[in-house]
Every structure is written in structure tokens, then in C-alpha cells.
Amino acid sequence: MSSVSTSGFSEEALRPLVEKLVSEAVAKFVRVEEELKSLREVQLSMLREMNARFEALQREMDKRFEAIDKRFEVLEKRFNFIQWFMGLGFTILVVLMTLFRFLH
């Protein structure tokens, strides 16, 4: 093999240029990898923060729903009382109307 290429440059003349380009490319790859690692760490940090906020929001919403459930339980008890009271009242009215009809 000859040490002269078809373009007129020798391998010995091109070797330092190629080594320089390769070392620059490797350095760029290292910087890109470091930057990607840094971005991953930032993303993980943001994800952890968002999870913490969502968990706090979920706890707050759970408390609100529990309070609303308690209100509905109180209303349900009140409506049950009213229903029984109205049923008893109608029963008394029917009994009184029946007695009044038979007594006259």
C-alpha cells in the first residue's frame, strides 16, 4: 500500500487532523452526555415535585370529600326523620278522618 491517497495528501499529514477531529467529536459527545444526564436529573426532580404536589392536592380533595360526605349523612338523617314524621302525620290524619266519619 502506498502512503499517498488519490487526493494528494499523505496519511501522515492527515493523521493529526483526523485525530484532532476525533478528539473534538469525543469531547462533544462527552459534553452532550453530561448535558443529557443533567437534563434527566432536572426532569426527575421536577417529576418528584409534581408528584408531591399531586399527593398534597389528593389529600386536600379527600378531606373535602369526607366533609361533604358528612354533610350528606346529616341531611340523610334529617330527611329520614322528616319522612317518618310525615308518614306518622298522614297516618294520624287518616285515622282521625275515619273516626270522624264513623262518629257522624
LUMVEXMAR-622197 format. One record per residue (C-alpha): x, y, z; residue in three letters. Coordinates in steps of 0.02 Angstrom, whole numbers, plus 50000, padded with zeros to 5 digits. Example, Ala and Ser with C-alpha at 12.3 -4.5 7.8 and 13.67 -1.06 7.14 Angstrom:
BEGIN
{c1 50615; c2 49775; c3 50390; res ALA}
{c1 50684; c2 49947; c3 50357; res SER}
This chain:
BEGIN
{c1 50000; c2 50000; c3 50000; res MET}
{c1 50053; c2 50173; c3 49966; res SER}
{c1 50051; c2 50314; c3 50091; res SER}
{c1 49986; c2 50438; c3 49962; res VAL}
{c1 49799; c2 50449; c3 49931; res SER}
{c1 49715; c2 50497; c3 49770; res THR}
{c1 49686; c2 50674; c3 49829; res SER}
{c1 49869; c2 50706; c3 49852; res GLY}
{c1 49877; c2 50705; c3 50043; res PHE}
{c1 49982; c2 50581; c3 50136; res SER}
{c1 49915; c2 50479; c3 50282; res GLU}
{c1 50046; c2 50555; c3 50394; res GLU}
{c1 49984; c2 50731; c3 50352; res ALA}
{c1 49802; c2 50684; c3 50378; res LEU}
{c1 49827; c2 50583; c3 50538; res ARG}
{c1 49845; c2 50735; c3 50656; res PRO}
{c1 49693; c2 50817; c3 50576; res LEU}
{c1 49589; c2 50658; c3 50593; res VAL}
{c1 49647; c2 50633; c3 50773; res GLU}
{c1 49602; c2 50813; c3 50814; res LYS}
{c1 49429; c2 50793; c3 50735; res LEU}
{c1 49402; c2 50629; c3 50827; res VAL}
{c1 49456; c2 50703; c3 50994; res SER}
{c1 49341; c2 50854; c3 50966; res GLU}
{c1 49197; c2 50737; c3 50922; res ALA}
{c1 49229; c2 50633; c3 51078; res VAL}
{c1 49235; c2 50791; c3 51184; res ALA}
{c1 49070; c2 50848; c3 51108; res LYS}
{c1 48993; c2 50678; c3 51142; res PHE}
{c1 49051; c2 50686; c3 51322; res VAL}
{c1 48976; c2 50861; c3 51342; res ARG}
{c1 48814; c2 50804; c3 51261; res VAL}
{c1 48806; c2 50653; c3 51378; res GLU}
{c1 48839; c2 50763; c3 51529; res GLU}
{c1 48704; c2 50884; c3 51472; res GLU}
{c1 48582; c2 50741; c3 51446; res LEU}
{c1 48623; c2 50674; c3 51619; res LYS}
{c1 48593; c2 50847; c3 51691; res SER}
{c1 48427; c2 50861; c3 51598; res LEU}
{c1 48374; c2 50690; c3 51663; res ARG}
{c1 48413; c2 50744; c3 51841; res GLU}
{c1 48312; c2 50904; c3 51817; res VAL}
{c1 48167; c2 50805; c3 51744; res GLN}
{c1 48171; c2 50681; c3 51888; res LEU}
{c1 48175; c2 50824; c3 52012; res SER}
{c1 48026; c2 50907; c3 51928; res MET}
{c1 47933; c2 50741; c3 51924; res LEU}
{c1 47962; c2 50717; c3 52110; res ARG}
{c1 47899; c2 50893; c3 52145; res GLU}
{c1 47745; c2 50867; c3 52038; res MET}
{c1 47709; c2 50702; c3 52125; res ASN}
{c1 47722; c2 50787; c3 52294; res ALA}
{c1 47603; c2 50924; c3 52237; res ARG}
{c1 47480; c2 50798; c3 52166; res PHE}
{c1 47486; c2 50696; c3 52326; res GLU}
{c1 47453; c2 50853; c3 52430; res ALA}
{c1 47310; c2 50900; c3 52314; res LEU}
{c1 47239; c2 50724; c3 52328; res GLN}
{c1 47246; c2 50733; c3 52519; res ARG}
{c1 47158; c2 50902; c3 52516; res GLU}
{c1 47025; c2 50837; c3 52397; res MET}
{c1 46999; c2 50683; c3 52507; res ASP}
{c1 46971; c2 50795; c3 52658; res LYS}
{c1 46844; c2 50898; c3 52562; res ARG}
{c1 46751; c2 50745; c3 52502; res PHE}
{c1 46747; c2 50675; c3 52678; res GLU}
{c1 46672; c2 50839; c3 52740; res ALA}
{c1 46542; c2 50834; c3 52601; res ILE}
{c1 46503; c2 50652; c3 52643; res ASP}
{c1 46472; c2 50702; c3 52824; res LYS}
{c1 46354; c2 50840; c3 52768; res ARG}
{c1 46257; c2 50718; c3 52660; res PHE}
{c1 46245; c2 50595; c3 52805; res GLU}
{c1 46170; c2 50733; c3 52913; res VAL}
{c1 46048; c2 50780; c3 52775; res LEU}
{c1 46002; c2 50598; c3 52750; res GLU}
{c1 45962; c2 50579; c3 52936; res LYS}
{c1 45858; c2 50738; c3 52930; res ARG}
{c1 45761; c2 50679; c3 52777; res PHE}
{c1 45731; c2 50510; c3 52857; res ASN}
{c1 45661; c2 50597; c3 53010; res PHE}
{c1 45551; c2 50708; c3 52902; res ILE}
{c1 45491; c2 50557; c3 52802; res GLN}
{c1 45443; c2 50462; c3 52959; res TRP}
{c1 45362; c2 50617; c3 53035; res PHE}
{c1 45258; c2 50648; c3 52877; res MET}
{c1 45209; c2 50464; c3 52869; res GLY}
{c1 45155; c2 50469; c3 53050; res LEU}
{c1 45061; c2 50632; c3 53021; res GLY}
{c1 44966; c2 50562; c3 52871; res PHE}
{c1 44926; c2 50405; c3 52968; res THR}
{c1 44855; c2 50508; c3 53113; res ILE}
{c1 44754; c2 50614; c3 52989; res LEU}
{c1 44681; c2 50460; c3 52905; res VAL}
{c1 44637; c2 50384; c3 53074; res VAL}
{c1 44555; c2 50547; c3 53131; res LEU}
{c1 44458; c2 50566; c3 52968; res MET}
{c1 44399; c2 50386; c3 52982; res THR}
{c1 44344; c2 50410; c3 53162; res LEU}
{c1 44259; c2 50574; c3 53120; res PHE}
{c1 44163; c2 50491; c3 52976; res ARG}
{c1 44105; c2 50344; c3 53085; res PHE}
{c1 44056; c2 50457; c3 53230; res LEU}
{c1 43944; c2 50567; c3 53125; res HIS}
